[in-house]
Every structure is written in structure tokens, then in C-alpha cells.
Amino acid sequence: MSDTTGRRMFTTPGTALLVRGALAIVFGLLVLVLPSATAFAVVVVFGFFAIIDGITSVAHYFYDPAGRSRWSVVGGFISIAAGILAIAWPGITAAVIGVIIGLWALVLGISQIILALAARSFIRSWGLWLLTGLITTVFGIVVLVNPGIGLLGLMGMLSAFAILTGLLLIASGIGLRKLATTQRLYGH
């Protein structure tokens, strides 16, 4: 997609929410249809990411004398070790991935709740954003409280979460478009 096409695509209010919603639904359906492959892919991708991140941190220590820090080397070796362990023992890594996803969803959900509350005075569909934040927060808490849920159970929850969030994002995008149309019609 060219830069001008991207700019034109997002000039209409709510388009970004519609795109995010559609992508979330597609992701949720893929996870639903391929839960084992998704779980394996998440663990392997995390492993490679951690190894590359660690190598980068260690290389930074040796190639940037001004920014040297022993902690970057320590962190780099920890990342490399975590990546190797993730690839060597994907089962153990799967449990850790669940905690990471739970923390991510909790922080994301809380930030969405704060955003929705801040927007309530000027966006009519702020309640949908609030609901999205609440669902995201609950998802994060459930994953963190039940670490024994198993990665396949987590994949099912992730699929349901993504599809539901996608639907809410689409509804919010439609609401934002209606608001923009109303404001254009009445000259606000």
C-alpha cells in the first residue's frame, strides 16, 4: 500500500477501528481453526525473537563503547538463554507465554478503560471502548489467575477474545463514522 493510499484510507474517522476489528476477527478465526499450530508458532517465534534480541544487546555492548553497560550484556545473555530454552522446551515456554499474554492483556485493558473514560465527554460510543477495555482486563486476569489453563485452553480464550474485541472495534468504528457524518451534516 502506498503512503498516499494509507493516508486516504485513514482520513475517514473510524477506519482504523474497522481495520483493527477486521484483523482481530481474522486472527481469532485462525487461532480457533489452528490452535496447536498457533501455540507452537507463538513459542518458536518468541524463541527466535529472544535469541536475536539477546545477540543485539550483546553486540551493542561491544560495538558502542559510549553506551556500554554490563546490564545490557547480562540482559542479552538472559534473552539468548530464554530463546534457546523456548525452542528446546516449548512446553515450559508455553506456560510463560500465558503469563506474558495475561500481563499484556491486563495492561492493555486498563489503558483502554482509562482512554474510554477520558473520551466519554466527546464520543458517544465511549461505552463500547469501555466494554472492550473491561473484556481485555478480565481476559488478562483470568489468564494470570489460572496458569494451569494450558496453552490450548489459552488459545481458545485468545480466539474468543480476538473475535469479540474485533466485533466491538468494528461497532466503535461504525459509531465514530456516524458521529463524523452527523457533525458534517449539521456543521459542527
Summary of the structure (lengths in Angstrom):
residues: 188
radius of gyration: 20.5
end to end distance: 32.4
largest distance: 62.1
contacts: 601
relative contact order: 0.16
helix: 88%
strand: 0%
